[in-house]
Amino acid sequence: MKIDIITIFPEIAEAPLRSSIMGRAVESGVVEFGFHNLRDFTSDKHRQVDDIPYGGGPGMVMKPEPFFEAVESLRTDESKVLLMTPQGSPFVQAKAVELAVVPHLIILCGHYEGVDHRVVEALVDEEISIGDYVLTNGTLAAAVIADAVVRLIPGVLGDERSSEEESFSGDGSRIEAPHYTRPAEFRGREVPPVLLSGHHAEIEKWRLQMSEQRTKENRPDLLD
Ligand code: ADE
């Protein structure tokens, strides 16, 4: 899989995607990241990427031309073009699963008040938001999407079960049961005895119950 990220701050996406499991995924060749500076796709002396909004209003709007240049130079028949924006559809695990089989993702990152809407109309396949809050720019969001997608590619996580049994996988309606490791007692708090029992069926039953309980407490919206 190839993921090209187009942004005025490539360094914001580079740091997390060159580290840890993402860094190893690159080394092993399952994914290739391209970090592109949007300013490299401008043709004026000032490398300008934004301008004042038509119709007035605060802030600046990102110009269409550099995005068109960038996408047209990177796009192939296998590409899907995403735009990171708080106005996009919410990013969820099912979307990560869907994107994990796309051979080439091009992720456009907005900044300032937004991106000229002709970019959305003509270039973008999907507008995606990582949550109902506003970041200073979409590059952090692009790194979040890339991480969530790449970890699902077979071979990226050491143990394949870790992505199958986690929160939001399956029908996405429950969060995971709590986890414990040694010591069995810590500052007066004991690990639930069932986890030490070796009874796999009982452990499974306990995990389902805990999943239900924690979903009620932390994510009642998932049960609606
Ligand atoms: N850019 C700014 N805020 C964002 C968000 N919540 N999701 C995606 N891109 C963004």
Residues whose N, C-alpha, C, O or C-beta is under 5 A from the ligand:
A	BS01	ADE	M84 T85 P86 I128 S129 I130 G131 Y133 V134 L135 N137 G138 A141
